[in-house]
Amino acid sequence: MRGAPIGIFDSGVGGLSVWRQVVHCLPGESTLYVADQAHVPYGNRSADEIQGYCLAIGEHLVSQGCKAIVVACNTASAVALEPLRTRFPGVPILGLEPAVKPAVQLTRSGVVGVMATPATFQGQLYRATVGRTASSVRVVEQVCIGLADLVEQGDLEGPHCDAALEHFLAPMLAAGADTIVLGCTHYPFVIEAIRRLVGPGMAVLDPAPAVAKHLADVLRQGDLLAEPAAAAEHRFFTSGDPQAFDRAVARLVGAQCCSEALIWRPGPLLQLQSEPL
């Protein structure tokens, strides 16, 4: 069990921002990453749809022997984390919540901006987090329709990306925010562009490092850490175009892979072998 992989999934490439932190924090751990690109982005979909996709992906990861699962998607965490834990009670399942608590501790102006999808903002997890940690500050919620799509397309810099980011950032800056929370795992891939546009006085928070640290703690407490000398293996699956996904992995996190294809059919998510590059 200690040598089993960690399952990580997202609707697309955004969860790679979490994957790279997990690999950095736990270099001896093997991983199995699923990108449900047939349905990307999750942020504009209904809660019932998202839960159905997540439960099927959970079945796939468990069938592959994963010892823990990281829901590397804020939207999926917001609406499907508890159903996943109910379906798979014997597997540690970690999700993401926007880093509102550390933002509250950092802000000097008393105004915190949160960039996320509509489904994340509507989810019970987000609302509970804000209610529990942010009563002393003003939280400016910015829906970023289309930003995850830009990341999926590899549009991470240049006039088009800058124009979209400026549109999303303007209301938070106008409100006096001095701390911005990235509430979608796609957004860290444009964090440098955001920092360039907002200037050095703005704190921009990526929750992925904290998630990786928490995962390490959970594995340690459950005696699930891989042996120190273990050789890590990393497998990638996508329900989209494997070759396009492989190029995205190389571009975003500098890893070379030959991803395996997944196809949706009635019932569980089925695995197929992808064509090599």
C-alpha positions in Angstrom: 0.0 0.0 0.0 2.9 2.4 0.8 4.1 2.0 -2.8 0.7 2.7 -4.4 0.3 5.9 -6.4 -1.5 9.1 -5.4 -4.4 9.9 -7.6 -4.8 13.5 -8.7 -7.5 14.8 -11.0 -8.9 18.0 -12.5 -11.1 18.9 -15.5 -8.0 19.7 -17.5 -4.4 20.9 -17.1 -5.1 23.2 -14.1 -4.5 20.4 -11.6 -0.9 20.2 -12.9 -0.2 23.2 -10.7 -1.0 20.9 -7.7 0.7 17.9 -9.3 4.0 19.7 -9.6 3.9 20.8 -5.9 3.1 17.2 -4.8 6.1 15.9 -6.8 8.3 18.6 -5.4 7.1 17.9 -1.8 7.0 14.1 -2.1 9.6 13.2 -4.7 9.5 9.5 -3.8 5.7 9.2 -4.4 4.2 7.8 -7.6 1.2 9.6 -9.1 -1.7 9.0 -11.4 -3.1 12.2 -13.0 -6.5 12.3 -14.7 -7.5 15.3 -16.9 -11.2 15.1 -17.8 -10.7 17.3 -20.9 -13.9 16.0 -22.5 -15.8 18.2 -20.0 -13.4 21.1 -19.3 -14.0 23.5 -17.7 -16.1 22.3 -14.8 -16.8 25.8 -13.6 -19.8 26.5 -15.8 -21.4 23.1 -15.3 -24.2 22.1 -12.9 -23.4 20.5 -9.5 -25.1 17.2 -10.6 -22.9 17.0 -13.7 -19.7 17.7 -11.8 -20.5 15.2 -9.1 -21.2 12.5 -11.7 -17.9 13.1 -13.4 -16.0 13.2 -10.1 -17.5 9.9 -8.8 -16.7 8.1 -12.0 -13.1 9.4 -12.0 -12.9 8.4 -8.3 -13.9 4.9 -9.3 -11.2 4.8 -12.0 -8.5 6.0 -9.5 -9.5 3.5 -6.9 -9.6 0.7 -9.5 -6.0 1.7 -10.3 -5.0 1.1 -6.7 -4.5 4.7 -5.6 -3.8 5.0 -1.9 -5.0 8.6 -1.7 -6.8 11.1 -4.0 -6.3 14.8 -4.4 -9.2 16.7 -6.0 -7.0 19.2 -7.8 -9.9 21.4 -8.8 -11.6 24.1 -6.7 -14.9 23.6 -8.5 -14.9 19.9 -8.1 -13.9 20.3 -4.4 -16.7 22.7 -3.8 -19.4 20.4 -5.0 -18.1 16.8 -5.0 -15.6 16.4 -2.1 -18.2 15.0 0.4 -19.9 12.7 -2.1 -16.4 11.3 -3.0 -15.6 10.7 0.7 -18.9 9.0 1.2 -18.4 6.8 -1.8 -14.8 5.8 -0.9 -14.6 5.9 2.9 -11.4 3.9 3.1 -9.4 6.3 0.9 -8.0 9.6 2.1 -9.5 12.3 -0.2 -8.2 15.8 -0.1 -9.7 18.8 -1.8 -9.0 22.5 -2.4 -10.5 25.5 -0.9 -9.6 29.1 -1.8 -6.8 30.4 0.5 -9.1 32.9 2.2 -7.7 32.3 5.7 -4.1 33.2 4.9 -5.3 36.1 2.8 -7.2 37.5 5.8 -4.0 37.2 7.8 -1.9 39.0 5.1 -4.2 41.9 4.1 -3.4 45.3 5.3 -6.2 47.1 3.5 -8.9 44.8 4.9 -10.0 43.9 1.3 -9.3 40.5 -0.2 -10.0 39.6 -3.8 -10.9 36.0 -4.9 -10.7 34.9 -8.5 -12.7 31.7 -9.2 -15.5 30.1 -11.2 -19.2 30.5 -10.7 -19.5 26.9 -9.3 -16.7 27.5 -6.8 -18.4 30.6 -5.5 -21.8 28.9 -5.3 -20.4 25.8 -3.5 -21.0 25.2 0.2 -17.2 24.7 0.8 -16.3 28.2 -0.3 -19.2 29.8 1.5 -18.3 28.0 4.7 -14.7 29.0 4.4 -15.5 32.7 4.0 -18.1 32.6 6.8 -15.6 30.9 9.1 -12.5 33.0 8.3 -13.3 36.3 6.7 -15.8 38.1 8.9 -13.3 40.8 9.7 -12.5 41.8 6.0 -14.3 42.6 2.8 -14.1 39.8 0.2 -14.5 40.9 -3.4 -15.5 37.9 -5.5 -14.4 38.0 -9.2 -15.9 35.4 -11.6 -13.3 34.7 -14.3 -15.3 33.2 -17.1 -12.9 32.0 -19.8 -9.7 32.2 -17.9 -9.4 28.5 -17.5 -10.0 28.1 -21.2 -7.0 30.4 -22.0 -4.8 28.2 -19.8 -6.1 25.0 -21.6 -5.2 26.7 -24.9 -1.8 27.7 -23.8 -2.5 31.4 -24.0 -0.5 32.4 -20.9 1.0 35.7 -22.0 0.6 38.4 -24.5 -2.0 41.0 -25.3 -5.0 38.7 -25.3 -4.2 37.2 -21.9 -3.3 40.5 -20.4 -6.6 42.1 -21.6 -8.6 39.3 -20.0 -6.6 39.5 -16.7 -6.9 43.3 -16.6 -10.7 42.9 -17.0 -10.9 40.5 -14.1 -8.4 42.4 -11.9 -10.0 45.8 -12.3 -12.9 45.4 -9.8 -10.7 44.0 -7.1 -8.1 46.8 -7.5 -10.8 49.4 -7.6 -12.2 48.0 -4.3 -8.7 48.4 -2.7 -7.7 44.8 -2.5 -4.1 44.2 -1.6 -4.3 40.4 -1.5 -5.6 38.2 -4.3 -6.6 34.5 -3.9 -6.3 32.2 -6.9 -9.4 30.1 -6.5 -8.9 27.8 -9.5 -6.0 25.5 -10.1 -5.6 26.8 -13.7 -4.8 30.3 -12.5 -1.3 29.7 -11.1 -0.1 29.2 -14.6 -0.8 32.9 -15.2 0.4 34.1 -11.8 3.5 35.8 -13.2 1.3 37.8 -15.6 -1.0 38.7 -12.7 1.9 39.9 -10.6 3.3 41.9 -13.4 -0.1 43.7 -13.9 -0.9 44.3 -10.2 2.7 45.3 -9.1 4.9 44.2 -6.2 2.6 45.6 -3.5 -0.1 42.9 -4.1 0.1 39.5 -2.6 -1.1 36.7 -4.9 -1.8 33.4 -3.2 -1.6 29.9 -4.8 -3.0 27.2 -2.5 -1.1 24.3 -4.2 1.9 24.3 -1.9 -0.3 24.1 1.2 -2.2 21.2 -0.3 1.0 19.2 -1.0 2.1 19.8 2.6 -1.2 18.6 3.9 -1.1 15.5 1.7 2.4 14.7 3.2 1.0 15.0 6.7 -2.0 12.8 5.9 0.2 10.1 4.3 2.6 10.2 7.3 -0.2 9.9 9.8 -1.7 6.9 7.9 1.7 5.2 7.5 1.3 5.5 3.8 4.5 7.3 2.8 6.5 5.5 0.1 9.8 4.0 1.2 12.6 6.6 1.1 14.4 4.8 -1.7 11.3 4.3 -3.8 11.5 5.1 -7.5 8.5 7.3 -8.4 6.5 6.7 -11.5 4.0 9.2 -13.0 1.2 8.2 -15.3 -1.2 10.6 -17.0 -4.7 10.0 -18.4 -6.9 12.3 -20.4 -10.4 12.1 -21.8 -9.3 14.6 -24.5 -6.6 14.5 -27.1 -3.6 12.7 -25.5 -1.0 14.2 -27.8 -2.3 17.8 -27.1 -2.3 17.0 -23.4 1.3 15.7 -23.5 2.4 19.0 -25.2 0.6 20.9 -22.4 2.3 18.9 -19.7 5.7 19.7 -21.3 4.9 23.4 -21.7 3.4 23.9 -18.2 5.5 21.7 -15.9 8.4 20.6 -18.0 7.6 16.9 -17.8 7.7 14.4 -20.7 4.8 12.0 -20.8 2.9 9.7 -23.1 -0.6 10.0 -21.6 -3.2 7.3 -21.8 -6.7 7.9 -23.3 -9.9 7.7 -21.4 -13.3 7.5 -23.0 -16.7 8.2 -21.5 -19.3 5.5 -21.9 -22.5 4.7 -20.0 -21.3 3.5 -16.6 -17.7 3.9 -15.3 -14.9 5.7 -17.0 -13.1 3.2 -19.2 -9.3 3.2 -19.9 -7.9 2.9 -23.3 -4.2 2.9 -24.5 -3.2 6.2 -26.1 -1.3 6.4 -29.3 2.4 7.2 -28.8 3.7 10.6 -29.8 
